[in-house]
Amino acid sequence: MLSKRVIVCLDVRNGRLTKGIKFAGNQDIGDPVESARRYYEEGADEIVFYDITASAEQRGIFLDVVSRVAQAIFIPFSVGGGIACLDDMHAVLDAGAEKISINSAAVKNPRLISEGAREFGSQAIVVGMDVLAVEKTADIPSGYEIVIHGGRLHTGLDALAWAKQCQDLGAGELCINSIDADGTKDGYELTLTAAICAHVTIPVIASGGAGCPAHLLDALTRGQAQAALIASIVHYGQYSIAECKQYLADHGVCVRQTW
């Protein structure tokens, strides 16, 4: 049985770790390199680094921070934000990341997914999907819309259709972030997560809303995700990674033990 993964998300703005709620009100909460090292030592299965304003500001990612994080940890590490072409992907991988996460750029240029998969392999390509619950329409029959540029721009794309297209183009993994749940600590958006998991065959990461270990259990069982992304609950010291994993193991979820 494949182990379910607990992934820690580091949102970075201007080289500093930051956290907000529903993509707004971000506050500086520390140094991303020290945080990445701590979470690695505490047993995180992976680290995700997002430069949250790179795409909106139309600039490249902070490669110096990527390089320093990669030198501090020895677990899989993915990077997203401001990646718009193969050269950007090369730069991120050369800086030490194992995976590339593309979001806004993939929506604007879906060929970037297939080009990246051909160049680096599907296992290196993660497509991040920022999703907002909206009224169901003919164009968005699921009631979930893809938004880009950090939640600033509506695309009119249906989330389920986009998930399937990403898989068909060669993405190796999808990270589904519910903007409505992001930072609320009220739990993951399970309806969205389960719908996408049922629509694709590649691994899906649930993201947005974790407030306690029970929420991770819900995402990995009821939501059918292969991994759960966490941020606030560990950033603010409410739970440790070991506590989350122990809870999952106690409830029958196969996880990589680190305690």
ABEGO torsion letter per residue (X at the ends): XBBBBBBBBBBBBGGBBBBBBGGBGBBBAEBAAAAAAAAAAAGBABBBBBBAAAAAAGBBBBAAAAAAAAAABABBBBBBEGBABAAAAAAAAAAGBABBBBBAAAAABAAAAAAAAAAAEAAABBBBBBBBBBBBBAABAAGBBBBBGGGABBAGBBAAAAAAAAAAAGBABBBBBBAAABGAGAEBBAAAAAAAAAABABBBBBBEGBABAAAAAAAAAAAGBABBBBBAAAAAGABBAAAAAAAAAAAGBBBBBAX
